[in-house]
Amino acid sequence: MGTDNRRHTRAKVKWPVSINAPTGIVDGTTVNLSLSGAFIRLSKQLNSSAEIPLVLNAKGRFIPCTAQVVWSDERNLSDQRKFLGIGVR
């Protein structure tokens, strides 16, 4: 197993996220968060690698921000659903 070279410790959080994509609102959930970024699991594919406006719902506190998509991932699961996720900073 490889070493983890991340600069900041990640906290596991499960906060709802709404992304205002050009094609409409994409809902998601944070998986983890650090000082330099986050991993967000999405309800559908996001076709963007640009800056995206989003709103984090941190236990009832709504935090609007702009994030840069730095990577995206799509995997087929055994029950024909897709796992979609993005890394943002």
One Martini backbone bead per residue (centre of mass of N, CA, C, O) as a GRO file, in nm:
protein
   89
    1MET     BB    1   0.097   0.034   0.021
    2GLY     BB    2   0.081   0.358  -0.001
    3THR     BB    3   0.159   0.672   0.063
    4ASP     BB    4   0.057   0.967   0.234
    5ASN     BB    5   0.112   1.308   0.085
    6ARG     BB    6  -0.052   1.490   0.243
    7ARG     BB    7  -0.062   1.811   0.397
    8HIS     BB    8  -0.354   1.745   0.514
    9THR     BB    9  -0.580   1.660   0.725
   10ARG     BB   10  -0.858   1.448   0.732
   11ALA     BB   11  -1.209   1.482   0.762
   12LYS     BB   12  -1.489   1.316   0.847
   13VAL     BB   13  -1.773   1.406   0.647
   14LYS     BB   14  -2.152   1.457   0.622
   15TRP     BB   15  -2.232   1.690   0.391
   16PRO     BB   16  -2.430   1.874   0.222
   17VAL     BB   17  -2.437   1.948  -0.139
   18SER     BB   18  -2.458   2.229  -0.370
   19ILE     BB   19  -2.436   2.253  -0.725
   20ASN     BB   20  -2.394   2.512  -0.972
   21ALA     BB   21  -2.449   2.405  -1.268
   22PRO     BB   22  -2.504   2.455  -1.603
   23THR     BB   23  -2.734   2.204  -1.586
   24GLY     BB   24  -2.764   2.241  -1.275
   25ILE     BB   25  -2.836   2.088  -0.993
   26VAL     BB   26  -2.595   1.922  -0.777
   27ASP     BB   27  -2.592   1.666  -0.560
   28GLY     BB   28  -2.423   1.603  -0.239
   29THR     BB   29  -2.143   1.455  -0.042
   30THR     BB   30  -1.931   1.460   0.191
   31VAL     BB   31  -1.639   1.272   0.300
   32ASN     BB   32  -1.400   1.489   0.300
   33LEU     BB   33  -1.183   1.729   0.485
   34SER     BB   34  -0.966   2.013   0.433
   35LEU     BB   35  -0.766   2.289   0.395
   36SER     BB   36  -0.731   2.198   0.062
   37GLY     BB   37  -1.009   2.015   0.060
   38ALA     BB   38  -1.239   1.779  -0.116
   39PHE     BB   39  -1.469   1.507  -0.103
   40ILE     BB   40  -1.736   1.440  -0.345
   41ARG     BB   41  -2.042   1.295  -0.359
   42LEU     BB   42  -2.259   1.222  -0.632
   43SER     BB   43  -2.573   1.199  -0.807
   44LYS     BB   44  -2.418   1.315  -1.063
   45GLN     BB   45  -2.269   1.419  -1.325
   46LEU     BB   46  -1.985   1.644  -1.373
   47ASN     BB   47  -1.915   1.871  -1.650
   48SER     BB   48  -1.637   1.987  -1.483
   49SER     BB   49  -1.311   2.184  -1.443
   50ALA     BB   50  -1.402   2.424  -1.311
   51GLU     BB   51  -1.539   2.657  -1.149
   52ILE     BB   52  -1.760   2.612  -0.861
   53PRO     BB   53  -2.058   2.662  -0.720
   54LEU     BB   54  -2.122   2.620  -0.362
   55VAL     BB   55  -2.305   2.448  -0.088
   56LEU     BB   56  -2.264   2.403   0.247
   57ASN     BB   57  -2.410   2.183   0.503
   58ALA     BB   58  -2.313   2.260   0.836
   59LYS     BB   59  -2.530   2.190   1.051
   60GLY     BB   60  -2.715   2.448   0.926
   61ARG     BB   61  -2.465   2.580   0.791
   62PHE     BB   62  -2.430   2.795   0.526
   63ILE     BB   63  -2.160   2.756   0.273
   64PRO     BB   64  -2.042   2.960   0.047
   65CYS     BB   65  -1.856   2.865  -0.257
   66THR     BB   66  -1.554   2.820  -0.445
   67ALA     BB   67  -1.445   2.559  -0.670
   68GLN     BB   68  -1.190   2.334  -0.781
   69VAL     BB   69  -1.162   2.093  -1.007
   70VAL     BB   70  -0.910   1.821  -0.994
   71TRP     BB   71  -1.107   1.563  -0.990
   72SER     BB   72  -1.254   1.257  -1.128
   73ASP     BB   73  -1.502   0.985  -1.065
   74GLU     BB   74  -1.599   0.667  -1.226
   75ARG     BB   75  -1.799   0.383  -1.115
   76ASN     BB   76  -1.893   0.062  -1.134
   77LEU     BB   77  -2.137  -0.119  -0.989
   78SER     BB   78  -2.292  -0.420  -0.933
   79ASP     BB   79  -2.597  -0.263  -0.948
   80GLN     BB   80  -2.555  -0.032  -1.188
   81ARG     BB   81  -2.438   0.181  -1.042
   82LYS     BB   82  -2.286   0.494  -0.979
   83PHE     BB   83  -1.975   0.631  -0.893
   84LEU     BB   84  -1.941   0.968  -0.788
   85GLY     BB   85  -1.656   1.196  -0.793
   86ILE     BB   86  -1.483   1.478  -0.631
   87GLY     BB   87  -1.210   1.698  -0.635
   88VAL     BB   88  -1.145   1.983  -0.427
   89ARG     BB   89  -1.019   2.349  -0.373
   0.00000   0.00000   0.00000
